[in-house]
């Protein structure tokens, strides 16, 4: 769709930062613009793994945008997805 009315420009970045010990910080950010509008998306998550069989995650943002491998080629975001507030606390344990 280059140089047409349907052209879209999408930029995305993601990074994981090991904060030491059982802590990790994960971030995903995308920006898109087309003829109709400009939009963005931010997802951030802090993970805590105190043991081999326990995990806790606190996250903010819509996690389903950019989650399937190709960050900027995600159909959910590419076709008009927008940022919204979503908070999540997840605690997992297994035996």
Kinemage of the C-alpha trace (Angstrom):
@kinemage 1
@onewidth
@group {chain A} dominant
@subgroup {mainchain}
@vectorlist {calphas} color= white
{ca unk a 1} P 0.000 0.000 0.000
{ca unk a 2} L 2.987 2.290 -0.391
{ca unk a 3} L 2.115 5.773 -1.642
{ca unk a 4} L -1.642 5.128 -1.625
{ca unk a 5} L -4.457 6.303 0.617
{ca unk a 6} L -4.189 2.981 2.534
{ca unk a 7} L -0.512 3.386 3.394
{ca unk a 8} L 0.320 2.731 7.056
{ca unk a 9} L 3.467 3.500 8.991
{ca unk a 10} L 4.039 1.303 12.011
{ca unk a 11} L 6.986 1.335 14.415
{ca unk a 12} L 7.450 -1.078 17.297
{ca unk a 13} L 10.041 -1.912 19.926
{ca unk a 14} L 10.231 -4.426 22.727
{ca unk a 15} L 12.810 -5.085 25.393
{ca unk a 16} L 13.363 -7.247 28.434
{ca unk a 17} L 15.550 -6.055 31.262
{ca unk a 18} L 16.874 -8.464 33.884
{ca unk a 19} L 16.695 -6.498 37.111
{ca unk a 20} L 18.693 -9.034 39.066
{ca unk a 21} L 17.760 -12.176 40.909
{ca unk a 22} L 14.150 -13.202 40.326
{ca unk a 23} L 13.018 -9.868 38.774
{ca unk a 24} L 12.434 -9.073 35.077
{ca unk a 25} L 10.872 -6.069 33.371
{ca unk a 26} L 9.310 -6.510 29.940
{ca unk a 27} L 8.113 -3.676 27.651
{ca unk a 28} L 6.422 -3.456 24.258
{ca unk a 29} L 5.611 -0.198 22.449
{ca unk a 30} L 4.040 0.451 19.048
{ca unk a 31} L 3.069 3.575 17.110
{ca unk a 32} L 1.006 3.604 13.910
{ca unk a 33} L -0.234 6.308 11.595
{ca unk a 34} L -2.359 6.211 8.479
{ca unk a 35} L -4.645 8.602 6.618
{ca unk a 36} L -7.394 8.300 9.256
{ca unk a 37} L -5.539 8.614 12.571
{ca unk a 38} L -2.415 8.093 14.629
{ca unk a 39} L -2.394 5.674 17.535
{ca unk a 40} L -0.048 4.059 20.032
{ca unk a 41} L 0.123 1.062 22.340
{ca unk a 42} L 2.180 0.413 25.470
{ca unk a 43} L 2.457 -2.834 27.403
{ca unk a 44} L 4.709 -3.205 30.430
{ca unk a 45} L 5.112 -6.100 32.842
{ca unk a 46} L 7.168 -6.847 35.928
{ca unk a 47} L 7.815 -10.523 36.639
{ca unk a 48} L 8.917 -12.000 39.944
{ca unk a 49} L 10.021 -15.644 40.224
{ca unk a 50} L 11.092 -16.392 43.789
{ca unk a 51} L 11.176 -20.195 43.268
{ca unk a 52} L 11.279 -22.690 40.417
{ca unk a 53} L 7.574 -23.414 40.935
{ca unk a 54} L 6.147 -19.919 41.511
{ca unk a 55} L 5.705 -16.829 39.369
{ca unk a 56} L 4.009 -13.464 39.853
{ca unk a 57} L 3.314 -10.890 37.129
{ca unk a 58} L 1.958 -7.354 37.333
{ca unk a 59} L 1.156 -5.767 33.969
{ca unk a 60} L -0.362 -2.677 32.395
{ca unk a 61} L -1.715 -2.272 28.871
{ca unk a 62} L -3.294 -4.529 26.260
{ca unk a 63} L -1.064 -7.583 26.016
{ca unk a 64} L -2.604 -9.022 22.836
{ca unk a 65} L -1.199 -6.334 20.499
{ca unk a 66} L 2.135 -7.483 19.051
{ca unk a 67} L 2.081 -10.800 20.889
{ca unk a 68} L 2.447 -13.314 18.055
{ca unk a 69} L 5.999 -12.889 16.795
{ca unk a 70} L 6.056 -10.088 14.231
{ca unk a 71} L 5.588 -7.020 16.361
{ca unk a 72} L 4.448 -4.510 13.746
{ca unk a 73} L 2.631 -6.995 11.536
{ca unk a 74} L 0.013 -7.831 14.167
{ca unk a 75} L -3.439 -7.746 12.600
{ca unk a 76} L -5.135 -6.600 15.829
{ca unk a 77} L -3.123 -3.387 16.009
{ca unk a 78} L -2.525 -2.889 12.297
{ca unk a 79} L -6.237 -2.776 11.511
{ca unk a 80} L -7.081 -0.015 13.978
{ca unk a 81} L -6.280 -1.185 17.511
{ca unk a 82} L -5.984 1.496 20.169
{ca unk a 83} L -4.454 1.817 23.602
{ca unk a 84} L -6.690 1.219 26.608
{ca unk a 85} L -6.082 0.755 30.318
{ca unk a 86} L -5.833 -2.844 31.420
{ca unk a 87} L -4.300 -3.861 34.724
{ca unk a 88} L -3.499 -7.446 35.539
{ca unk a 89} L -2.100 -9.351 38.500
{ca unk a 90} L -1.312 -13.004 37.900
{ca unk a 91} L 0.076 -15.458 40.450
{ca unk a 92} L 1.007 -18.972 39.312
{ca unk a 93} L 2.277 -21.930 41.219
{ca unk a 94} L 2.737 -25.548 40.213
{ca unk a 95} L 3.722 -28.771 41.945
